[in-house]
Amino acid sequence: MVNLGCLLILSLILFFLGGWLIPITDPTESVYALTAKEMLAADDGLSPRIYGNFWFDKPIMFYRELLAAYGLFGINEFAARFFPAVFATLGIFLTYLFGVKLYDKKIGFAAAVMLATSLEYWYLSHAVITDMTLLVMFSITLMSFFWGYRAGNEKFYLVAFMASGLAVLTKGPIGFFLPGLIILIFLLWKGDLRHLKKLLRPKNILLFLAVVSLWYLPMTMIHGREFFDNFIGVHNFLRATVSEYPKTDVWYYYLLISAIGFFPWTVPLIGIAIKNLRGLPTFNMTEKFLIVWTLTVIIFFQLCATKYVTYTLPAMIPAMIFLARFFVNRWRIFIGITAGALIIYPLILFFVALPLCEDNSGRREAEIILPYLDDKTCAVSHGKEYSGSLVFYTGANIYRLETRENFERIRPQKMSWTSKNVMPFMTFDELPADKKIVAVVSVDYDKSFLANAAGKWKLIGEVEQGELESLIEKFFYGRERRDLKSKIYLRGTELR
């Protein structure tokens, strides 16, 4: 009970602290937060929608979490970040329990603390994205399988298939395919492929299908081919075969992400590994399972074209349990790093994360333009990226303003990454002459905007970059410098 109490306190400090202060950021968090907000407004708990359009990016699980949080706490930052923190807490408790089952309480506790204080896990515990929910469902799937396999108890397989179904409701087919691949490779290494017959009992498969059909069946019946083409075609097949961000499609991507994501444990672990893993080690069944789980996740996503920092999160639990064994009898290092993390992470949250999130959010712009918005006002934004968070905070219909030429380049097309551009568009030649217009313009696009937008525009507000850059300039160079982030212009009918 003492260990569980310590882990709960650790979770409250690391995962929940400051969640109400962090603004919803672009480009990813705002999509989830806004989609759930529009579902709530439409009183539709089945079909995700954004900017007034049906949106088939992710399944329903995480949106239902957001809807529940909005119902409990209102539509705000704390509500949006509540369930990621909850599932991060569940993740470290699962790590502890699995570590205890596999080894003992010391290793289970060490693995849970190491996971909670690793940089990637801490970051994702605050992020309004699906990955923490996927981690828990993914882990329950594989933990239940291994418990059942080791104990010879097939009842655990029902839990595994149910959790896999929930993983598919969280992230899509990967929630079944990747755990299945891990199990297959493990059984192959064990020379026990015959065990697949016990695993793939009809009752297990039927339970999985029953869970999955709760959402996929009505979505297919209601939306038909459009749902299949977008969800399976673009957001699953295209994501695996065509890189959304080609610069990250490099062979060393997840090696680098793992080194950074495991911080601050990376340095001592490298030293311990060099000291303890000399020669060709032999592994028992438990170690084989943890190794297969970890490496399969990393290698699989390395082979996929689209790469995100978050994708290899499901590899962290088995990796931490495997590596925690080397901290037995090294408690000084363990306690020192843990204590340092408990001091450093809150400081990073308030002095680094908050300014960076402000710079990647439209919250301050929303505060400026809200007094100008009414049913006679047209709101537009012009810049490299469209700000979904600006829509989230204002509740307004904000057009993405583009030149005619650029619109033709980025307009939505089937089986292309441009199909994600479902926000309302407007070209400069379509700006209404009979309405007041408020425009949010990224500072780098200021000249482009003024050159293409006809009429007389009045500057009504400016948003500066956050304080972090100014602090860095002052510390290193002894001078203060604040760059602008965006400008807000107004054109009234009397100013034409």
C-alpha positions in Angstrom: 0.0 0.0 0.0 2.9 2.3 0.7 4.2 1.8 -2.8 0.8 2.5 -4.3 0.4 5.6 -2.2 3.8 6.9 -3.4 2.9 6.3 -7.0 -0.4 8.2 -6.6 1.3 11.2 -5.1 3.9 11.0 -7.9 1.1 11.0 -10.4 -0.7 14.0 -8.9 2.5 16.0 -8.9 3.8 15.0 -12.3 0.6 14.5 -14.4 -2.2 16.7 -13.0 -0.2 19.8 -11.7 -0.8 22.8 -13.9 -3.1 21.1 -16.3 -5.6 24.0 -16.0 -3.0 26.5 -17.1 -1.7 24.9 -20.3 -3.5 26.3 -23.4 -4.8 24.0 -26.1 -2.1 24.0 -28.8 -1.9 23.7 -32.5 -1.9 21.7 -34.7 -2.8 18.4 -33.0 -4.4 19.1 -29.6 -6.8 21.6 -31.0 -8.2 19.1 -33.4 -9.2 16.7 -30.6 -10.5 19.4 -28.3 -12.5 21.1 -31.0 -13.9 17.9 -32.4 -15.3 16.9 -29.0 -16.7 20.4 -28.6 -18.5 20.2 -31.9 -19.8 16.8 -31.1 -21.2 18.1 -27.8 -22.8 21.1 -29.5 -24.4 18.7 -32.1 -25.5 16.3 -29.3 -23.9 13.5 -31.4 -21.7 11.0 -29.4 -21.1 8.8 -32.4 -19.8 10.7 -35.4 -16.7 12.9 -34.8 -17.0 16.3 -36.6 -14.9 19.4 -37.0 -15.5 22.7 -38.7 -19.0 21.5 -39.4 -17.8 18.4 -41.3 -17.7 14.7 -40.3 -14.1 13.9 -39.4 -12.8 10.3 -39.6 -9.2 10.8 -38.3 -9.5 8.6 -35.1 -12.1 6.3 -33.6 -14.5 7.3 -30.8 -12.8 6.3 -27.6 -10.7 9.4 -26.9 -13.6 11.7 -28.0 -15.9 10.0 -25.5 -13.3 10.7 -22.8 -13.3 14.4 -23.8 -17.1 14.5 -23.8 -17.2 13.0 -20.3 -14.6 15.5 -19.1 -16.5 18.4 -20.7 -19.6 17.2 -18.9 -17.8 17.1 -15.6 -15.6 20.2 -15.7 -16.9 22.3 -18.5 -15.2 23.0 -21.8 -11.7 24.1 -20.7 -8.0 23.2 -20.6 -8.3 21.1 -17.4 -11.1 19.0 -18.8 -9.2 18.4 -22.1 -6.1 17.3 -20.2 -7.9 15.3 -17.4 -8.1 11.9 -19.0 -4.6 11.8 -20.5 -3.4 12.4 -16.9 -5.8 9.7 -15.6 -4.6 7.2 -18.1 -0.9 8.1 -17.4 -1.7 7.3 -13.8 -3.2 4.0 -14.8 -0.2 3.3 -16.9 2.3 3.5 -14.0 0.0 1.4 -11.8 -0.1 -1.3 -14.5 3.6 -1.1 -14.8 4.0 -1.6 -11.0 1.5 -4.6 -10.9 3.0 -6.3 -14.0 6.6 -5.8 -12.6 5.5 -7.3 -9.3 3.9 -10.3 -11.1 7.0 -10.8 -13.2 9.6 -10.1 -10.6 9.0 -8.5 -7.2 7.8 -5.3 -5.5 11.2 -3.6 -5.8 11.5 -4.0 -9.5 7.8 -3.2 -10.1 8.1 0.0 -8.0 11.4 1.1 -9.7 9.9 0.5 -13.2 6.8 2.5 -12.4 8.8 5.4 -11.0 11.2 5.4 -13.9 8.3 5.4 -16.3 6.6 8.3 -14.5 9.7 10.4 -14.5 10.8 9.8 -18.0 10.6 12.9 -20.3 8.4 11.4 -23.0 5.9 9.9 -20.6 5.7 13.1 -18.6 5.1 15.1 -21.7 2.4 12.8 -23.1 0.6 12.8 -19.7 -0.3 16.4 -20.4 -1.0 16.1 -24.2 -4.6 16.2 -25.5 -4.0 13.2 -27.8 -5.0 9.5 -27.9 -1.7 7.9 -27.0 -2.1 7.5 -23.2 -5.4 5.7 -23.7 -3.8 3.5 -26.4 -0.9 2.7 -24.1 -3.2 1.4 -21.4 -5.4 -0.7 -23.6 -2.4 -2.0 -25.6 -0.6 -2.9 -22.4 -3.6 -4.6 -20.8 -3.8 -6.7 -24.0 -0.3 -8.0 -23.8 -0.1 -8.3 -20.0 -3.3 -10.3 -20.0 -2.0 -12.6 -22.7 1.3 -13.2 -20.9 -0.4 -13.8 -17.5 -2.7 -16.3 -19.2 0.2 -17.9 -21.1 2.5 -18.3 -18.1 -0.3 -19.5 -15.8 -1.9 -21.7 -18.4 -5.2 -19.9 -17.7 -7.1 -19.1 -20.9 -9.6 -16.8 -19.1 -7.0 -14.1 -19.3 -7.3 -14.2 -23.1 -10.8 -12.9 -22.9 -9.5 -9.8 -21.1 -6.7 -9.5 -23.8 -9.2 -9.6 -26.7 -11.6 -7.1 -25.0 -8.7 -4.7 -24.3 -7.5 -5.1 -27.9 -11.0 -4.1 -29.0 -10.8 -1.0 -26.9 -7.4 -0.2 -28.4 -9.0 -0.5 -31.9 -11.7 1.9 -30.7 -8.9 4.3 -29.6 -6.4 4.3 -32.5 -7.7 1.9 -35.2 -6.6 -1.4 -36.6 -3.1 -1.0 -35.1 -4.6 -1.8 -31.7 -5.2 -5.4 -32.9 -2.5 -5.9 -35.5 0.6 -4.8 -33.5 -0.2 -6.7 -30.2 -1.0 -9.7 -32.4 2.4 -9.4 -34.2 4.2 -9.2 -30.9 2.4 -12.3 -29.6 3.2 -14.1 -32.9 6.9 -13.3 -32.8 7.1 -14.3 -29.1 5.5 -17.7 -29.8 7.7 -18.2 -32.7 10.8 -17.5 -30.6 9.4 -19.9 -28.0 8.8 -22.5 -30.7 5.1 -22.7 -29.6 3.1 -21.5 -32.6 0.5 -24.3 -31.8 -0.6 -22.1 -28.9 -2.3 -19.9 -31.4 -5.2 -22.4 -31.5 -5.9 -21.7 -27.8 -5.5 -18.0 -28.3 -7.8 -17.7 -31.3 -10.8 -19.5 -29.8 -14.1 -18.4 -31.4 -15.3 -16.9 -28.1 -12.3 -14.6 -27.9 -12.7 -13.5 -31.5 -16.4 -12.9 -31.0 -15.8 -10.8 -27.9 -13.3 -8.7 -29.8 -15.7 -8.2 -32.7 -18.5 -7.3 -30.4 -16.4 -4.5 -28.8 -15.2 -3.2 -32.1 -18.7 -3.3 -33.7 -20.0 -0.9 -31.0 -18.7 2.0 -33.1 -17.4 0.7 -36.5 -20.7 -1.0 -37.4 -23.0 2.0 -37.0 -20.3 4.3 -38.6 -20.2 2.1 -41.6 -24.0 1.9 -41.9 -24.4 5.7 -41.6 -21.4 7.0 -43.5 -20.6 4.1 -45.8 -17.8 4.4 -48.4 -16.8 7.9 -47.2 -16.0 6.5 -43.8 -14.0 3.6 -45.2 -12.0 5.7 -47.7 -11.0 8.4 -45.2 -10.5 6.3 -42.0 -8.8 3.2 -43.6 -7.5 4.8 -46.7 -6.0 8.1 -45.6 -5.6 7.8 -41.8 -4.2 4.2 -41.8 -2.9 3.1 -45.1 -1.6 6.4 -46.3 0.0 7.1 -42.9 1.9 3.8 -43.1 3.1 4.2 -46.7 3.5 7.9 -47.4 5.3 10.1 -44.9 3.2 13.1 -43.8 6.5 14.8 -42.7 9.3 13.5 -45.0 12.1 15.2 -42.9 11.4 12.7 -40.0 11.5 9.6 -42.2 15.1 8.7 -41.4 16.5 5.4 -40.1 17.7 6.8 -36.8 14.5 8.6 -35.8 13.4 6.3 -33.0 16.9 5.7 -31.7 17.1 9.5 -31.1 13.5 9.7 -29.8 14.2 6.8 -27.3 17.4 8.4 -26.0 15.5 11.7 -25.4 12.3 10.1 -24.3 14.0 8.0 -21.6 15.7 11.1 -20.1 16.9 11.4 -17.3 17.4 7.6 -17.1 19.3 7.4 -20.4 22.8 8.2 -19.1 22.9 5.8 -16.1 21.2 3.1 -18.2 23.8 3.2 -20.9 26.6 2.8 -18.3 24.7 -0.1 -16.5 24.0 -1.8 -19.8 27.6 -1.7 -20.9 28.7 -3.2 -17.5 26.0 -5.9 -17.4 25.3 -7.0 -20.9 28.7 -8.2 -22.1 28.9 -11.1 -24.5 25.9 -12.9 -25.7 23.3 -13.0 -22.9 20.7 -15.7 -22.6 17.1 -14.8 -21.8 14.3 -16.6 -19.9 10.7 -16.6 -21.1 9.8 -13.3 -19.3 12.8 -11.5 -20.7 12.1 -12.7 -24.2 8.5 -11.4 -24.0 9.7 -7.9 -22.7 12.3 -7.8 -25.5 9.9 -8.8 -28.2 7.3 -6.3 -27.0 9.8 -3.4 -26.9 11.7 -4.0 -30.1 8.7 -5.0 -32.3 7.0 -1.7 -31.5 10.1 0.4 -32.3 11.0 -1.5 -35.4 7.5 -1.6 -36.7 7.0 2.2 -36.5 10.5 2.8 -37.8 9.4 0.9 -41.0 6.3 3.0 -41.3 6.6 6.1 -43.5 5.0 8.6 -41.2 6.8 9.0 -37.9 5.7 10.8 -34.7 7.3 11.2 -31.4 4.4 9.5 -29.7 4.2 6.3 -31.7 6.7 4.2 -29.7 5.1 5.0 -26.3 3.7 1.4 -26.0 7.4 0.2 -25.9 8.1 2.1 -22.7 6.4 -0.1 -20.1 8.2 -3.4 -21.1 11.5 -1.5 -21.6 11.2 0.1 -18.1 10.4 -3.2 -16.4 13.4 -4.9 -18.2 15.8 -2.1 -17.3 14.5 -1.6 -13.7 16.2 -4.9 -12.7 19.5 -3.2 -13.1 18.6 -0.6 -10.4 18.3 -3.2 -7.7 21.1 -2.3 -5.1 21.6 1.0 -6.9 19.0 3.0 -4.9 21.2 6.0 -4.4 21.2 6.7 -8.1 17.5 5.8 -8.3 16.5 8.1 -5.5 18.7 11.0 -6.7 17.3 10.9 -10.2 13.7 10.6 -9.0 14.1 13.5 -6.5 15.7 15.6 -9.3 12.8 14.9 -11.6 10.2 15.9 -9.0 12.0 19.3 -8.8 12.9 19.8 -12.4 9.6 18.8 -14.1 7.4 21.4 -12.3 10.0 24.0 -13.2 10.0 22.9 -16.8 6.2 23.0 -16.8 5.9 26.6 -15.6 8.9 28.2 -17.1 9.3 26.3 -20.4 6.2 24.3 -21.4 3.7 27.1 -20.6 5.5 29.8 -22.8 6.1 27.3 -25.6 2.4 26.2 -25.5 1.3 29.8 -25.6 3.3 30.4 -28.7 1.6 27.4 -30.3 -1.9 28.3 -29.3 -4.4 30.9 -30.5 -5.7 31.6 -27.0 -4.3 35.2 -26.9 -5.4 36.0 -30.4 -8.9 34.8 -29.4 -9.0 37.2 -26.5 -8.4 40.1 -28.8 -10.9 39.3 -31.6 -13.8 38.1 -29.4 -15.1 41.6 -28.8 -15.3 42.2 -32.6 -17.2 39.0 -33.5 -20.9 39.1 -34.2 -23.2 37.8 -36.9 -22.2 40.7 -39.2 -18.4 40.0 -39.0 -16.3 37.7 -41.2 -13.3 36.2 -39.4 -10.3 35.0 -41.4 -6.7 33.8 -40.6 -3.7 33.9 -42.8 -0.4 32.1 -42.1 1.5 28.9 -42.7 -0.7 26.8 -40.4 -4.4 27.1 -39.7 -5.1 27.6 -36.0 -7.8 25.2 -34.8 -7.3 26.5 -31.2 -8.4 29.9 -32.4 -11.7 28.3 -33.4 -11.8 26.4 -30.1 -11.4 29.5 -28.0 -13.7 31.8 -30.0 -16.4 29.4 -31.2 -16.4 31.3 -34.5 -16.4 30.1 -38.1 -12.9 31.3 -39.1 -11.9 31.0 -42.8 -8.4 30.0 -43.8 -7.5 32.9 -46.1 -5.2 31.9 -49.1 -4.2 33.2 -52.5 -6.1 31.5 -55.3 -2.8 29.8 -56.4 -2.0 28.4 -52.9 -5.6 27.2 -52.4 -5.3 25.0 -55.5 -2.2 23.5 -54.0 -3.6 22.6 -50.6 -7.3 22.1 -51.2 -8.6 18.7 -50.1 -8.1 15.8 -52.5 -8.9 12.1 -51.9 -6.1 9.8 -50.8 -3.8 12.7 -50.1 -2.6 14.4 -47.0 -4.5 17.5 -48.2 -7.7 15.6 -47.4 -7.1 16.7 -43.8 -7.7 20.3 -44.8 -11.4 20.3 -44.0 -11.5 23.8 -42.5 -13.5 26.5 -44.3 -11.4 28.3 -47.0 -11.6 31.7 -48.5 -9.4 33.3 -51.2 -8.5 37.0 -51.2 -10.7 37.7 -54.1 -13.7 36.3 -52.1 -13.4 38.6 -49.2 -16.9 40.1 -48.7 -17.2 43.8 -49.4 -20.4 44.3 -47.4 -19.2 42.9 -44.0 -16.8 43.9 -41.3 -13.7 41.6 -41.4 -11.3 40.7 -38.6 -8.1 39.0 -39.7 -5.5 37.1 -37.6 -2.3 37.2 -39.5 1.0 35.4 -38.7 3.7 38.0 -38.6 5.7 36.2 -41.3 2.7 36.6 -43.6 2.0 40.2 -42.9 3.4 41.6 -46.1 1.6 38.9 -48.1 -1.7 39.7 -46.4 -1.5 43.5 -47.0 -0.4 43.0 -50.6 -3.3 40.8 -51.4 -6.2 42.1 -49.2 -7.9 45.1 -50.8 -9.2 48.0 -48.7 -8.1 49.9 -45.7 -7.1 47.8 -42.7 -6.7 49.0 -39.1 -4.2 47.2 -36.8 -6.2 46.5 -33.7 -3.8 44.2 -31.8 -0.5 42.4 -31.7 0.5 39.2 -30.0 4.1 38.8 -28.9 6.1 35.6 -28.7 6.2 34.1 -25.2 8.5 35.2 -22.4 10.9 32.2 -22.8 12.7 33.6 -25.8 13.1 36.9 -24.1 14.5 35.3 -21.0 17.0 33.4 -23.1 18.1 36.6 -24.9 18.4 38.4 -21.6 20.4 35.6 -19.9 22.9 35.0 -22.7 23.1 38.4 -24.4 22.1 40.8 -21.7 19.3 42.3 -23.8 15.6 41.9 -24.0 14.0 41.2 -27.4 10.4 40.2 -28.0 9.4 39.2 -31.5 5.8 39.4 -32.7 3.9 36.2 -33.3 0.8 37.6 -35.0 -1.1 40.8 -35.9 -4.8 41.3 -35.9 -6.4 43.6 -38.5 -9.9 45.0 -38.8 -11.6 46.2 -42.0 -15.0 47.9 -41.6 -17.4 48.7 -44.4 -16.7 52.4 -43.7 -13.0 51.9 -44.3 -13.2 50.5 -47.8 
